[in-house]
Amino acid sequence: MFLGDADILAALAETLNTSIGALPGYWTGIAAEAHATAYQDILQGLTARGFKAAQISAWDRGPEFERMQSLYWALIRGGALANYDDRYIGRFDRRKELCSVLVSNNGAWQRPGDTPGTVQSGTFDGGNDLFGTPVDPNDDRLGKVVQW
């Protein structure tokens, strides 16, 4: 994680225009859960694009995304108790941006370390696959229903 739970609680208090001491006690647990969920959102979004854990943990914008995503989940969970407006809360959600955001480490653009969607373990054998590389335009199975 880029930040600690205390950082998220402080950001939450600032967002709600209050002090940490003035927050009801339930916010501490909500902020911790939201923080863990937010970090998983980041990991899922960037590993799906092929980035490795080391690249993600050194990401320059990681703290920014973690803070905003943590606030999103905290306000979703705790906002029901305070009747917050969903339109306002939704602006903190950064998951869609994770699909295309530039990943840089110390200002240097990072190429994904892995190819997303590839087999990472086990034996890969595509010898008799219809969709092998390259696709054979003369394959008699093209255009036919193929049983999987």
C-alpha positions in Angstrom: 0.0 0.0 0.0 1.1 3.5 -0.6 -0.6 5.1 2.4 -1.5 4.1 5.9 -5.0 3.8 7.4 -4.3 6.9 9.4 -3.7 8.8 6.2 -7.0 7.7 4.8 -8.8 8.7 8.0 -7.2 12.1 7.9 -8.2 12.5 4.2 -11.8 11.4 5.1 -12.0 14.0 7.9 -10.7 16.7 5.6 -13.2 15.7 2.9 -16.0 15.9 5.5 -14.7 19.2 6.7 -14.1 18.1 10.2 -11.3 16.9 12.4 -10.3 13.2 13.0 -11.3 13.6 16.7 -14.8 14.8 15.7 -15.5 11.8 13.5 -17.8 9.2 15.0 -15.9 6.1 16.0 -17.4 3.9 13.3 -15.4 5.8 10.6 -12.2 4.2 11.8 -13.2 0.7 10.8 -14.9 1.9 7.6 -11.8 3.8 6.6 -9.6 0.7 7.1 -11.9 -1.6 5.1 -12.2 1.0 2.4 -8.5 1.4 2.2 -7.9 -2.3 1.7 -10.6 -2.5 -1.0 -9.1 0.5 -2.7 -5.7 -1.0 -2.9 -7.2 -4.2 -4.4 -8.9 -2.1 -7.0 -5.5 -0.6 -8.0 -3.9 -4.1 -8.1 -6.7 -5.6 -10.2 -6.8 -2.7 -12.6 -3.1 -2.5 -13.3 -2.3 -6.3 -13.2 -5.0 -6.8 -15.7 -3.0 -4.5 -18.0 0.1 -6.6 -17.4 1.9 -4.5 -14.8 3.9 -6.4 -12.2 3.7 -5.8 -8.4 7.0 -4.0 -8.3 5.9 -1.6 -11.0 2.7 -0.9 -9.2 4.3 -0.4 -5.8 6.6 2.2 -7.3 3.9 4.0 -9.3 4.2 7.8 -9.0 0.4 8.4 -8.9 -0.3 5.4 -6.5 -0.9 7.5 -3.4 -3.3 9.8 -5.3 -5.4 6.9 -6.7 -5.3 5.1 -3.4 -6.5 8.1 -1.4 -9.3 8.9 -3.9 -10.5 5.3 -4.2 -10.3 4.8 -0.4 -12.5 7.9 0.0 -14.9 6.5 -2.5 -15.4 3.2 -0.7 -15.5 4.9 2.8 -18.2 7.4 1.6 -20.2 4.6 0.0 -20.1 2.5 3.2 -20.4 5.3 5.7 -22.4 7.7 3.5 -25.6 5.7 3.9 -25.4 6.6 7.6 -25.2 10.3 6.8 -27.4 10.5 3.7 -24.6 11.7 1.3 -25.4 12.4 -2.3 -24.3 9.5 -4.6 -23.4 12.0 -7.4 -20.9 13.6 -5.1 -19.4 10.3 -3.9 -19.1 8.8 -7.4 -16.6 11.5 -8.4 -14.0 9.8 -6.1 -14.2 6.5 -8.0 -11.1 6.0 -10.1 -11.5 2.4 -11.3 -12.3 3.3 -14.9 -9.1 5.4 -15.2 -7.0 2.4 -14.1 -7.8 0.9 -17.5 -5.8 3.6 -19.4 -3.8 5.7 -16.9 -0.1 6.2 -17.7 2.1 4.3 -15.2 5.4 6.0 -14.4 8.0 5.3 -11.8 10.2 8.3 -10.9 8.8 10.1 -13.9 9.8 7.3 -16.4 6.9 5.7 -18.3 6.6 2.0 -17.6 5.8 -0.7 -20.2 3.8 -3.5 -18.7 6.1 -6.2 -17.4 3.8 -9.1 -18.4 1.5 -9.7 -21.3 -2.1 -9.5 -19.9 -4.2 -12.6 -20.2 -1.4 -15.0 -20.9 -0.9 -18.4 -19.3 1.4 -17.9 -16.3 1.8 -21.5 -15.3 1.3 -25.0 -16.6 1.8 -26.2 -20.1 0.5 -24.3 -23.1 -0.4 -26.4 -26.1 -2.4 -24.8 -28.8 -1.4 -27.2 -31.6 -4.9 -28.2 -32.7 -6.7 -24.9 -31.8 -8.8 -23.2 -34.4 -7.6 -19.8 -33.2 -3.9 -20.5 -33.3 -1.4 -18.0 -34.5 -1.6 -17.4 -37.4 -5.2 -18.4 -38.3 -5.2 -20.7 -41.3 -7.6 -19.2 -43.9 -8.0 -22.7 -45.4 -9.1 -24.4 -42.1 -12.4 -26.2 -42.8 -13.6 -25.4 -39.3 -13.9 -21.7 -40.1 -17.5 -20.5 -40.1 -18.8 -23.7 -38.4 -19.9 -24.3 -34.9 -17.1 -25.8 -32.9 -17.7 -27.7 -29.7 -15.5 -26.7 -26.8 
